């Protein structure tokens, strides 16, 4: 099923016109397809067959409670990077025992809370974190299940801001130092070593970096086994990309089959942490043209969404497809599609051939991942509403912020 088909020329989310969603809930609004999210998750889950596995959704990619609840119902685990994300997962009905906790800066309070609720595993990213977690676990009267996130120094061939597996990146423990770190962890009374973790980046469009990283992880696992450190699971991270423009990323099934082909005959539970490939193309940002600004040098389509709503183009220079909800006749002009935020970098697309008029609706495609979760209130702009479509019905799953909410908690001087 196509998540965002055209019917009589009008762009829909499943069976609901995006124009109807705009009429009901205004703009800018994020719109998600339930069917697409379910299908994308199942593509991972079923590819493993009967082999023990856990598909942990990367909460940072889309943390809406309805999205998390939908995935929890499907049996998903969750990859979190903060105490706030842990509480979101629990509020959405996720199981603590299916949560893996990544991130380079876990606080003592976050560690204690994660131990209290009984998460599946801590992905430890440094020796200082290892020492801290050991102290916190002992103070709580618990043993913390840990895997070490190893940095395999593999080039993910992606944007440098979302590459995480090179030596110069802040993430993980250098793979050449990992054996010693494991031996240290194995004798800490507050820790139970259960696995190894590796995540090399995001928006990967080739299989080779995944397989190269796996080879280095397996070499480490073999060394550890000889030292008497037996692991239960291999967490191979996430990072599989989606098509934004002309990329041709492998399907989730192709990735899992390639990994499992190398792991044939091994009894490790396999954990993966996909995010973008589950929700990215299951969402769009719906926005309206406020005005058209023409000049001898450039034409601008000023829309009501902005960089505070969708940061990826400004932050990464990302290209995102922008489509009219109901195309109009007329000669297209080349527009820079920009928002009202007071920054030159406030654009969602440049040089787009569009036939437009004031009031037209546009859909920024592929906005389901790292869209709302990276939004802000810059320029005192309320964050967008979020809507989930299920077949012929739509449901508001996050209300649009109201202005008084933006300064709630602030106080005037006496």
N, C-alpha and C positions, 0 to 999 in steps of 0.2 A: 504493500500500500504506500502511495506517495503521500508524505506528510502535508505538503503544501501544494496541492494541485490547482490548476485553473479550471473554472467551470464557467462557460459562456464568457470567457476572457477575464473573469474576475478571480483574483488570488484568494484561495481558501486555506484554512487550517482544518485538515480532514474534511468534515462536511459543513463547516461554518465559514461564512464569508468574513474575511478580515474587515471589510467595511462594516459589517454588523457588529463585530467586536469593538471597532472604534466608536460606533454610535452608542454602544452600551456602556463602554468603560473609558472612553477618551483616549488621548495619546499624550506622550509616548507610553506604549504598553508592550511588555514582553508577552509573547504568545507561544505556548508549548503544545506539542502533540503527544498525548498519552500513548497512542499506538506506536509512535516512533521510538519513544523511550523504552517501552516494553520490548519492542522488536530488537533494538540495539543491545539491550541487556541480555536477552535470551541468545543472541548470536554468540556472545562470550560463553554463557553458562552451558549451553548445549554442546559447544565445540569440545569441551573436556570429556564428554561421554561419562563413563563410570569412574574416571580417575578422581581421587580426592582433590577438591579444589574449593576456593572461595573467591568470588568476584567482589572486590571491595571498591565501591564507587568513590571516586575522588570528590569529596564534599566541596572542596574549594572551587570546583568548576561550576556548580549550581547548588546552592544550599537552601532553596525554597523548601519549606516543610512538606508541601504536597508532593514535590519531586522525590524527596527522601522517603516519604511514606509509601509512595508507589513502588519504589525500589525495594524497600523493606518487605513489602507484601510478596515480592517476587523471590525473596530469600537472599537479597544482597547483603554483603558486608559493607563496611565503610572505612575509607582511608581519611583520617582527620589530621589537621596540623595545628589545632588550638583547642583549649578548653571550651571555647564558645561553640566550635563545631561539634564537640562531643555532646554538649547540652542540646544542640539542634537535633542531632541524631536520636537522642533519647526522647526528646519531645515529639519526634516524628514517628515513634514506635520502633526504631531500630534496636537491635539486640547489642548490648555492650560486649557480649562474648564474640561478636563478629566485627569488632572495631580494631583497626591497627592505627597506632598513633605515631605519625611521622613529624618532622620539623626540627630545626636546629636549635630552638630556644625554649624548650619546655620549662615552665616554672615549677617550683616545688609544689605550689598549690595545684597546678594542673596535673602533675604526677600523682599527687595524693588522691585527687578526685577520680582519676582514671583507675587507680588501684581499688578505690572504694566500690566502684560500680562493676569492676571485673572485666576490663577490656581483654581482647585476644592477645595483643602483643604491643610492646613499645619498639619502634624502629629507632634505635639509638644512633646518633650521628657524630658523636665525639667521645673522647675519653673523659673530659670533664662531665659530660652528661651521664656517662656510665657511673662515675663516682657519686654524682648527685642522686641518681635513681636508686642506687644501692642504699644510700643513707635514708632516703625517704621511705623506701620499702621496709627497711628494718624498723624505722620509727612507727610505721603503720602495722607492724606485725605481719607483713606479707612478703611473699617472694614475687618479684616482678618478672613476668615472661618477657624476654628480650630477643630481638634479632639485631644485628649490627648492619647499618646501611653502609655498604661498601661502595667506594667510588672507583669504577673500573678503568677510568681514563679512556673512555670511548667517545668518539666524536659523533654526536647524535645528528649532525647535519641539519640543524634547525636554528632559529633565531638565537643569538647569544644570551638574551635575557631569559630564555626558557630552556637553555641547555644546562643540565645539572650533573653530568657525569664526567667532566674533565677535571684535571688537577687544580685548575684555577678557580673552580666553582666552590661555593661555601658548603656544599652538601656532602655528608658522608665521611667515611674514614678511608684514606688511600688504601687501595687493595694490598699494596706491599706491606702495610702496617696492620692489616686486619688480623692476621694469625696471632700476633702477640696480644692484640686487644681481646680476641676471643679467649685466649688462655687466661688473661687477667679476669675477664668476666666470669669464667667458669668457676673461679674460686671465691667469688664474692657471695657472702651468705644471703644477701637480699635479692639476688638475681637467679633466674632460671633461663639458661640459654636454650632457645627453641628453634631459631631459624636464622636465615640470612636475607638481607633486603638489598635491592639494587634498582635504582630508577635513574635513567640517563637523560631525560628531557621530555619535552612536549611537542606535539605537532610533528611527529616522525612519520615520514612517508615511504620508508624503505624497511625491509626486514633485516638487512645485514647488521645494523647497529645493535638490534635486540639480540641477535645470535652471537655477535662478537662479545657482548657483555655477558651472556650466558656462559660462554666458554671460560671466561675469566672467573666467574662465580663458581663454576664446577671445579676448576683447578683448586680454588681455595677450599671448597668443601672436601675435596679429596685429602688435602693436607690436614685439615682439621680432624677428619676421621682417623688418620694415622696417629694423631695426638690424643685420641680418645674423646674428642668433642663430637657427639652425634647430634645432628640437627633433625628436626621434625618437618620443617617446611622451608620452601624456597619462595620468597616474595620477589617476583620479577618486575614489579612496578607497573607503570602504565605508559602513557605518552603517545599511543597510536593516533595519527592525525586524521583529519577529515578533508573533504574537498571544499575549499572556499572559492577557488577560481579554476585552475587547470591542473591541480594536484591529482595524482592517481594513487592514493594510499592503499595498502593491502586491506582486505576485509578482516574483521576480528577473527573469523574462522581461520583465515590463512595464517594469521599470526600465531594463534593457539596451536594449530596443527604443526607449524614449523617448530615451535618450542617443544611440543610434546614428542615430535619425531626425534629430537636430540635427547629427550629425557626418557625414552622408551626403556622399560625394564627397571626404572628407579621408582621407589615407593614414597618419595617425598610428596606431602601435600603441596599443591601449587596455589599461590596467591597472586592475583593480578590486581592492579589499581587503575582501571580506566576511568576517565571522566569525560573529556571532550568527545570521544568517539561514541559515547552513550547519549549525551544531551546536545552536542553542538549543532548538528543539523536537524534537531528536533525542536528548534526554537527560532523565532524571528523577533526583531524589534520593529514594532508598528509605529510609524511617525507621520506627521502631517506637514505639508509645505506651508510655512507661514507667509513667505513672500519671495518673489523672484527679483534679484538685483542684477541688472544688466549694465555693462560698461564696454567701452571700446576694447578693453584688454581682457576681460574675463567675465563670465556669467556665474552667478551664485544662486543656488537654491537654498534658502534659509529655512530650516526645518525646526520643529519643536523638540526634537531629541538633540543631545549634545554629547561632548566628550565625557561629561559627568555621568551620562547614562550608559555609554558604551566607550570604554577607554582604549580598546585594542588598536584602532587605527592611529590614534595619537601616540600611544605608548610604544607600539611595535612597528608602526608603519604598515599595519596589516591591511590587505585588500579584502573587502567584504562586498559581496554582490548586493546591489540595490535595485529593487524592482518596483515598478508602479503596481499598486493593487488593482487598478482598473486602467489599463493603457488608453491613452487618448490619441486621436488622430492628429496629424500635424508633423511638421518637420522637426526632428530632434535637434536640440542644441547641446553643446558640451558644457556641463555644469560641474562646478565644485559643490558638493553637498555638504553644507556647514550648519553648525548649531549656533545658538545665541550667546554662548559663553564667551567672555571677554579674553580670548586667547587666539592667536593666529593658528595654533595647533588644533583648534576645535573644528575638526572635519571628520566626516564618516566616509567620504569618498571624494576622489578628485578626478576630473576629466571624464564624467559619465555622460553618455549620449542619452538624453531623456527629453520627451515631449511633456512639458509640465505646465500647470497653471496653479495659481494660489488656491490652497485648500485641498489639493490632491493628496492622496494617501500613498506612502511608500513603505516597503517592507525591506529591512536590512536582514538578509538571509544569513543562516549559519550563526545566529546570535545566542543560541541556547547555552553555550559554555563561556565562562569568563565574561559574561555580559553584566547582568544585574549584580553578581557577587563582587565585581570590581567598581561598581558605581559609587558615587559620592554626592554630597550636597554642595559641591563647589558653586559659587555665585548664589548661595542660598536657594538652590533649586530642589524642590521635592523629588524624591526618587520615584521611578515609574511604577505603575501597577503591573501585576503579573496575572495571566489568565491561562488556564489549562483547558484544552479542547479534548473532548472524548466523543468521537463520532459526530453526531448532530448537535451536541450540547457543549456549552462553555461554562466554566466555573471560575469566578474570581478567587485566586489563591493567594493574592497579596493586594491589599488595598493601597491605592496611591497615597503617598504621604501628604499630609496637610501642613500648611506653613507653620502654624503654632507648634507642631511637633518638632520643628527644626531648632527652636530655641528653648524647648522644655528642658529644665535642669540648669539653665543659665540664670544668673542673678545680677541685678543692678547694684552698683555701689551705694552705700548708705549716704 
